[in-house]
Amino acid sequence: MEKFARKCDVTGRGMNEGYVFGCGEMYASDKESAIKLADKYGYDSLGDAYDDDLCYYTEWEECDIDECYYDEEGNEYEVELIKN
């Protein structure tokens, strides 16, 4: 099963790249979803939200997953820590 570091707040699907809004308050997996979130925040365009530092685009790798992860459908799983 592929693991995803975040969950898109628009599509509900797991994601390893996309847009971060605020300080990680919301996530969008693609440009269309990001435009919807920018509108929700009151911006006329994604570009305006980006210029105002409301959002940025990034990628996550599996090594960035520390507490929980998501599957493709957006189901959440806790990371099992190995104890010595």
A tleap script that builds the chain and sets N, CA, C and O, in Angstrom:
source leaprc.protein.ff14SB
mol = sequence {
  NMET GLU LYS PHE ALA ARG LYS CYS ASP VAL
  THR GLY ARG GLY MET ASN GLU GLY TYR VAL
  PHE GLY CYS GLY GLU MET TYR ALA SER ASP
  LYS GLU SER ALA ILE LYS LEU ALA ASP LYS
  TYR GLY TYR ASP SER LEU GLY ASP ALA TYR
  ASP ASP ASP LEU CYS TYR TYR THR GLU TRP
  GLU GLU CYS ASP ILE ASP GLU CYS TYR TYR
  ASP GLU GLU GLY ASN GLU TYR GLU VAL GLU
  LEU ILE LYS CASN
}
set mol.1.N position { 0.840 -1.178 0.000 }
set mol.1.CA position { 0.000 0.000 0.000 }
set mol.1.C position { 0.887 1.243 0.000 }
set mol.1.O position { 1.829 1.355 0.784 }
set mol.2.N position { 0.566 2.162 -0.887 }
set mol.2.CA position { 1.294 3.425 -0.920 }
set mol.2.C position { 0.850 4.285 0.258 }
set mol.2.O position { -0.336 4.341 0.582 }
set mol.3.N position { 1.796 4.945 0.890 }
set mol.3.CA position { 1.509 5.808 2.030 }
set mol.3.C position { 1.563 7.263 1.584 }
set mol.3.O position { 2.423 7.652 0.793 }
set mol.4.N position { 0.640 8.056 2.100 }
set mol.4.CA position { 0.576 9.470 1.782 }
set mol.4.C position { 0.705 10.281 3.068 }
set mol.4.O position { 0.117 9.942 4.095 }
set mol.5.N position { 1.484 11.356 2.990 }
set mol.5.CA position { 1.789 12.159 4.178 }
set mol.5.C position { 0.650 13.072 4.611 }
set mol.5.O position { 0.530 13.395 5.793 }
set mol.6.N position { -0.178 13.487 3.674 }
set mol.6.CA position { -1.262 14.422 3.980 }
set mol.6.C position { -2.546 13.971 3.284 }
set mol.6.O position { -2.543 13.063 2.453 }
set mol.7.N position { -3.640 14.636 3.651 }
set mol.7.CA position { -4.950 14.358 3.066 }
set mol.7.C position { -5.513 15.655 2.498 }
set mol.7.O position { -5.548 16.673 3.190 }
set mol.8.N position { -5.949 15.624 1.251 }
set mol.8.CA position { -6.520 16.794 0.595 }
set mol.8.C position { -7.850 17.150 1.260 }
set mol.8.O position { -8.715 16.290 1.427 }
set mol.9.N position { -8.007 18.414 1.638 }
set mol.9.CA position { -9.239 18.865 2.279 }
set mol.9.C position { -10.381 19.066 1.291 }
set mol.9.O position { -11.522 19.272 1.705 }
set mol.10.N position { -10.095 19.009 0.001 }
set mol.10.CA position { -11.141 19.163 -1.009 }
set mol.10.C position { -11.596 17.803 -1.522 }
set mol.10.O position { -12.793 17.518 -1.552 }
set mol.11.N position { -10.640 16.958 -1.929 }
set mol.11.CA position { -10.992 15.658 -2.518 }
set mol.11.C position { -11.104 14.548 -1.479 }
set mol.11.O position { -11.764 13.537 -1.720 }
set mol.12.N position { -10.457 14.732 -0.314 }
set mol.12.CA position { -10.463 13.700 0.721 }
set mol.12.C position { -9.485 12.574 0.453 }
set mol.12.O position { -9.507 11.569 1.164 }
set mol.13.N position { -8.632 12.705 -0.542 }
set mol.13.CA position { -7.696 11.649 -0.923 }
set mol.13.C position { -6.301 11.931 -0.355 }
set mol.13.O position { -5.949 13.077 -0.073 }
set mol.14.N position { -5.516 10.854 -0.194 }
set mol.14.CA position { -4.149 10.999 0.276 }
set mol.14.C position { -3.297 11.737 -0.738 }
set mol.14.O position { -3.567 11.680 -1.938 }
set mol.15.N position { -2.269 12.429 -0.267 }
set mol.15.CA position { -1.403 13.206 -1.161 }
set mol.15.C position { 0.023 13.270 -0.629 }
set mol.15.O position { 0.244 13.313 0.581 }
set mol.16.N position { 0.984 13.276 -1.545 }
set mol.16.CA position { 2.391 13.453 -1.194 }
set mol.16.C position { 2.978 14.697 -1.836 }
set mol.16.O position { 4.173 14.966 -1.705 }
set mol.17.N position { 2.146 15.451 -2.524 }
set mol.17.CA position { 2.549 16.743 -3.069 }
set mol.17.C position { 1.296 17.581 -3.231 }
set mol.17.O position { 0.201 17.064 -3.452 }
set mol.18.N position { 1.483 18.895 -3.116 }
set mol.18.CA position { 0.348 19.779 -3.272 }
set mol.18.C position { 0.542 21.087 -2.537 }
set mol.18.O position { 1.661 21.480 -2.208 }
set mol.19.N position { -0.556 21.740 -2.290 }
set mol.19.CA position { -0.565 23.077 -1.718 }
set mol.19.C position { -0.884 23.032 -0.226 }
set mol.19.O position { -1.763 22.295 0.222 }
set mol.20.N position { -0.146 23.837 0.521 }
set mol.20.CA position { -0.369 23.988 1.962 }
set mol.20.C position { -0.946 25.383 2.174 }
set mol.20.O position { -0.397 26.366 1.676 }
set mol.21.N position { -2.051 25.474 2.911 }
set mol.21.CA position { -2.681 26.755 3.215 }
set mol.21.C position { -2.501 27.074 4.684 }
set mol.21.O position { -2.613 26.203 5.547 }
set mol.22.N position { -2.218 28.344 4.954 }
set mol.22.CA position { -1.972 28.778 6.321 }
set mol.22.C position { -0.737 28.075 6.857 }
set mol.22.O position { 0.227 27.857 6.124 }
set mol.23.N position { -0.765 27.732 8.090 }
set mol.23.CA position { 0.350 27.000 8.722 }
set mol.23.C position { 0.011 25.516 8.772 }
set mol.23.O position { 0.147 24.873 9.813 }
set mol.24.N position { -0.430 24.981 7.642 }
set mol.24.CA position { -0.829 23.580 7.600 }
set mol.24.C position { -2.270 23.386 8.019 }
set mol.24.O position { -2.666 22.283 8.396 }
set mol.25.N position { -3.056 24.444 7.957 }
set mol.25.CA position { -4.465 24.352 8.335 }
set mol.25.C position { -5.267 23.535 7.331 }
set mol.25.O position { -6.160 22.776 7.706 }
set mol.26.N position { -4.938 23.698 6.043 }
set mol.26.CA position { -5.653 22.981 4.993 }
set mol.26.C position { -4.662 22.587 3.896 }
set mol.26.O position { -3.610 23.204 3.728 }
set mol.27.N position { -5.035 21.529 3.150 }
set mol.27.CA position { -4.184 21.008 2.089 }
set mol.27.C position { -5.009 20.798 0.821 }
set mol.27.O position { -6.187 20.445 0.880 }
set mol.28.N position { -4.366 21.022 -0.326 }
set mol.28.CA position { -5.000 20.790 -1.621 }
set mol.28.C position { -4.043 19.987 -2.488 }
set mol.28.O position { -2.868 20.335 -2.609 }
set mol.29.N position { -4.537 18.926 -3.084 }
set mol.29.CA position { -3.675 18.017 -3.841 }
set mol.29.C position { -3.377 18.488 -5.257 }
set mol.29.O position { -2.398 18.044 -5.856 }
set mol.30.N position { -4.192 19.373 -5.801 }
set mol.30.CA position { -3.978 19.833 -7.181 }
set mol.30.C position { -4.413 21.288 -7.307 }
set mol.30.O position { -4.978 21.870 -6.381 }
set mol.31.N position { -4.136 21.861 -8.483 }
set mol.31.CA position { -4.416 23.278 -8.686 }
set mol.31.C position { -5.911 23.584 -8.565 }
set mol.31.O position { -6.288 24.591 -7.965 }
set mol.32.N position { -6.751 22.738 -9.119 }
set mol.32.CA position { -8.198 22.951 -9.052 }
set mol.32.C position { -8.677 23.005 -7.598 }
set mol.32.O position { -9.480 23.863 -7.230 }
set mol.33.N position { -8.176 22.082 -6.781 }
set mol.33.CA position { -8.536 22.071 -5.357 }
set mol.33.C position { -7.987 23.300 -4.650 }
set mol.33.O position { -8.650 23.866 -3.782 }
set mol.34.N position { -6.775 23.718 -5.018 }
set mol.34.CA position { -6.164 24.897 -4.400 }
set mol.34.C position { -6.955 26.160 -4.734 }
set mol.34.O position { -7.094 27.049 -3.894 }
set mol.35.N position { -7.468 26.238 -5.950 }
set mol.35.CA position { -8.293 27.394 -6.329 }
set mol.35.C position { -9.544 27.445 -5.461 }
set mol.35.O position { -9.962 28.524 -5.041 }
set mol.36.N position { -10.142 26.295 -5.191 }
set mol.36.CA position { -11.330 26.239 -4.332 }
set mol.36.C position { -11.007 26.714 -2.914 }
set mol.36.O position { -11.793 27.440 -2.305 }
set mol.37.N position { -9.850 26.302 -2.393 }
set mol.37.CA position { -9.480 26.739 -1.042 }
set mol.37.C position { -9.147 28.225 -1.008 }
set mol.37.O position { -9.499 28.914 -0.050 }
set mol.38.N position { -8.472 28.728 -2.042 }
set mol.38.CA position { -8.168 30.160 -2.107 }
set mol.38.C position { -9.465 30.960 -2.086 }
set mol.38.O position { -9.557 31.986 -1.413 }
set mol.39.N position { -10.464 30.488 -2.824 }
set mol.39.CA position { -11.776 31.143 -2.843 }
set mol.39.C position { -12.409 31.095 -1.452 }
set mol.39.O position { -12.997 32.076 -0.999 }
set mol.40.N position { -12.286 29.959 -0.786 }
set mol.40.CA position { -12.834 29.809 0.565 }
set mol.40.C position { -12.210 30.815 1.535 }
set mol.40.O position { -12.876 31.302 2.449 }
set mol.41.N position { -10.926 31.119 1.328 }
set mol.41.CA position { -10.230 32.096 2.165 }
set mol.41.C position { -10.521 33.537 1.729 }
set mol.41.O position { -10.025 34.480 2.345 }
set mol.42.N position { -11.323 33.711 0.670 }
set mol.42.CA position { -11.713 35.052 0.237 }
set mol.42.C position { -10.844 35.676 -0.836 }
set mol.42.O position { -10.936 36.879 -1.082 }
set mol.43.N position { -10.002 34.882 -1.479 }
set mol.43.CA position { -9.138 35.408 -2.537 }
set mol.43.C position { -9.789 35.232 -3.907 }
set mol.43.O position { -10.522 34.271 -4.142 }
set mol.44.N position { -9.509 36.176 -4.804 }
set mol.44.CA position { -10.053 36.121 -6.159 }
set mol.44.C position { -9.345 35.097 -7.033 }
set mol.44.O position { -9.903 34.634 -8.028 }
set mol.45.N position { -8.104 34.739 -6.663 }
set mol.45.CA position { -7.352 33.774 -7.460 }
set mol.45.C position { -6.317 33.067 -6.592 }
set mol.45.O position { -5.974 33.528 -5.504 }
set mol.46.N position { -5.834 31.948 -7.093 }
set mol.46.CA position { -4.762 31.226 -6.411 }
set mol.46.C position { -3.499 32.074 -6.387 }
set mol.46.O position { -2.757 32.066 -5.405 }
set mol.47.N position { -3.257 32.801 -7.463 }
set mol.47.CA position { -2.085 33.677 -7.532 }
set mol.47.C position { -2.095 34.734 -6.449 }
set mol.47.O position { -1.060 35.027 -5.850 }
set mol.48.N position { -3.265 35.310 -6.195 }
set mol.48.CA position { -3.381 36.319 -5.131 }
set mol.48.C position { -3.084 35.703 -3.764 }
set mol.48.O position { -2.401 36.309 -2.938 }
set mol.49.N position { -3.599 34.501 -3.534 }
set mol.49.CA position { -3.345 33.811 -2.260 }
set mol.49.C position { -1.861 33.499 -2.112 }
set mol.49.O position { -1.297 33.641 -1.028 }
set mol.50.N position { -1.232 33.073 -3.203 }
set mol.50.CA position { 0.199 32.760 -3.201 }
set mol.50.C position { 1.017 34.026 -2.944 }
set mol.50.O position { 1.941 34.014 -2.130 }
set mol.51.N position { 0.679 35.120 -3.638 }
set mol.51.CA position { 1.392 36.394 -3.461 }
set mol.51.C position { 1.259 36.930 -2.042 }
set mol.51.O position { 2.147 37.628 -1.554 }
set mol.52.N position { 0.152 36.606 -1.379 }
set mol.52.CA position { -0.091 37.062 -0.017 }
set mol.52.C position { 0.475 36.087 1.025 }
set mol.52.O position { 0.235 36.239 2.223 }
set mol.53.N position { 1.227 35.088 0.554 }
set mol.53.CA position { 1.854 34.068 1.413 }
set mol.53.C position { 0.849 33.237 2.192 }
set mol.53.O position { 1.170 32.723 3.264 }
set mol.54.N position { -0.365 33.097 1.668 }
set mol.54.CA position { -1.341 32.224 2.311 }
set mol.54.C position { -1.048 30.764 2.009 }
set mol.54.O position { -1.327 29.891 2.832 }
set mol.55.N position { -0.487 30.490 0.834 }
set mol.55.CA position { -0.250 29.103 0.446 }
set mol.55.C position { 1.076 28.951 -0.284 }
set mol.55.O position { 1.664 29.916 -0.771 }
set mol.56.N position { 1.520 27.706 -0.340 }
set mol.56.CA position { 2.723 27.362 -1.108 }
set mol.56.C position { 2.599 25.914 -1.549 }
set mol.56.O position { 1.809 25.143 -1.005 }
set mol.57.N position { 3.398 25.562 -2.546 }
set mol.57.CA position { 3.402 24.204 -3.091 }
set mol.57.C position { 4.607 23.455 -2.521 }
set mol.57.O position { 5.692 24.026 -2.401 }
set mol.58.N position { 4.422 22.185 -2.171 }
set mol.58.CA position { 5.521 21.384 -1.635 }
set mol.58.C position { 5.306 19.907 -1.929 }
set mol.58.O position { 4.260 19.504 -2.437 }
set mol.59.N position { 6.308 19.116 -1.604 }
set mol.59.CA position { 6.241 17.658 -1.731 }
set mol.59.C position { 6.696 17.039 -0.418 }
set mol.59.O position { 7.542 17.593 0.284 }
set mol.60.N position { 6.123 15.884 -0.096 }
set mol.60.CA position { 6.530 15.133 1.091 }
set mol.60.C position { 7.016 13.763 0.640 }
set mol.60.O position { 6.531 13.213 -0.348 }
set mol.61.N position { 7.973 13.225 1.371 }
set mol.61.CA position { 8.463 11.876 1.120 }
set mol.61.C position { 8.042 10.989 2.282 }
set mol.61.O position { 7.681 11.476 3.353 }
set mol.62.N position { 8.093 9.701 2.059 }
set mol.62.CA position { 7.674 8.771 3.107 }
set mol.62.C position { 8.455 8.980 4.403 }
set mol.62.O position { 7.922 8.744 5.487 }
set mol.63.N position { 9.705 9.418 4.305 }
set mol.63.CA position { 10.495 9.643 5.519 }
set mol.63.C position { 9.966 10.828 6.329 }
set mol.63.O position { 10.349 11.004 7.486 }
set mol.64.N position { 9.087 11.646 5.729 }
set mol.64.CA position { 8.485 12.769 6.439 }
set mol.64.C position { 7.298 12.348 7.300 }
set mol.64.O position { 6.770 13.149 8.072 }
set mol.65.N position { 6.885 11.104 7.168 }
set mol.65.CA position { 5.723 10.602 7.901 }
set mol.65.C position { 6.192 10.152 9.280 }
set mol.65.O position { 7.001 9.232 9.399 }
set mol.66.N position { 5.674 10.815 10.333 }
set mol.66.CA position { 6.155 10.461 11.665 }
set mol.66.C position { 5.064 9.966 12.612 }
set mol.66.O position { 5.336 9.080 13.422 }
set mol.67.N position { 3.853 10.493 12.548 }
set mol.67.CA position { 2.822 10.082 13.492 }
set mol.67.C position { 1.684 9.314 12.827 }
set mol.67.O position { 1.190 8.327 13.372 }
set mol.68.N position { 1.272 9.772 11.646 }
set mol.68.CA position { 0.195 9.090 10.937 }
set mol.68.C position { 0.403 9.258 9.441 }
set mol.68.O position { 1.177 10.108 9.000 }
set mol.69.N position { -0.290 8.445 8.676 }
set mol.69.CA position { -0.254 8.553 7.225 }
set mol.69.C position { -1.626 8.177 6.685 }
set mol.69.O position { -2.491 7.713 7.428 }
set mol.70.N position { -1.815 8.380 5.393 }
set mol.70.CA position { -3.099 8.142 4.749 }
set mol.70.C position { -2.913 7.198 3.569 }
set mol.70.O position { -1.837 7.137 2.974 }
set mol.71.N position { -3.966 6.465 3.238 }
set mol.71.CA position { -3.939 5.684 2.013 }
set mol.71.C position { -4.520 6.540 0.889 }
set mol.71.O position { -4.888 7.693 1.111 }
set mol.72.N position { -4.602 5.980 -0.307 }
set mol.72.CA position { -5.069 6.736 -1.464 }
set mol.72.C position { -6.492 7.274 -1.278 }
set mol.72.O position { -6.838 8.332 -1.803 }
set mol.73.N position { -7.299 6.543 -0.537 }
set mol.73.CA position { -8.689 6.945 -0.315 }
set mol.73.C position { -8.850 7.947 0.824 }
set mol.73.O position { -9.953 8.439 1.062 }
set mol.74.N position { -7.751 8.258 1.538 }
set mol.74.CA position { -7.797 9.232 2.622 }
set mol.74.C position { -8.035 8.647 3.996 }
set mol.74.O position { -8.266 9.387 4.952 }
set mol.75.N position { -7.983 7.324 4.113 }
set mol.75.CA position { -8.119 6.685 5.427 }
set mol.75.C position { -6.840 6.897 6.225 }
set mol.75.O position { -5.742 6.755 5.688 }
set mol.76.N position { -6.976 7.233 7.494 }
set mol.76.CA position { -5.823 7.541 8.341 }
set mol.76.C position { -5.339 6.307 9.087 }
set mol.76.O position { -6.128 5.484 9.551 }
set mol.77.N position { -3.996 6.200 9.189 }
set mol.77.CA position { -3.347 5.103 9.923 }
set mol.77.C position { -2.301 5.703 10.841 }
set mol.77.O position { -1.616 6.658 10.477 }
set mol.78.N position { -2.181 5.143 12.028 }
set mol.78.CA position { -1.126 5.582 12.956 }
set mol.78.C position { 0.150 4.816 12.664 }
set mol.78.O position { 0.112 3.638 12.312 }
set mol.79.N position { 1.280 5.494 12.814 }
set mol.79.CA position { 2.570 4.861 12.631 }
set mol.79.C position { 2.888 4.055 13.877 }
set mol.79.O position { 2.835 4.574 14.992 }
set mol.80.N position { 3.217 2.791 13.685 }
set mol.80.CA position { 3.582 1.930 14.804 }
set mol.80.C position { 5.063 2.081 15.076 }
set mol.80.O position { 5.889 1.820 14.202 }
set mol.81.N position { 5.399 2.496 16.268 }
set mol.81.CA position { 6.790 2.677 16.644 }
set mol.81.C position { 7.349 1.352 17.157 }
set mol.81.O position { 6.688 0.631 17.905 }
set mol.82.N position { 8.552 1.051 16.752 }
set mol.82.CA position { 9.215 -0.174 17.195 }
set mol.82.C position { 9.949 0.129 18.492 }
set mol.82.O position { 10.786 1.030 18.542 }
set mol.83.N position { 9.637 -0.616 19.531 }
set mol.83.CA position { 10.293 -0.417 20.828 }
set mol.83.C position { 11.356 -1.477 21.011 }
set mol.83.O position { 11.153 -2.650 20.698 }
set mol.84.N position { 12.491 -1.043 21.524 }
set mol.84.CA position { 13.605 -1.984 21.783 }
set mol.84.C position { 13.479 -2.604 23.141 }
set mol.84.O position { 14.318 -3.415 23.531 }
savepdb mol mol.pdb
quit
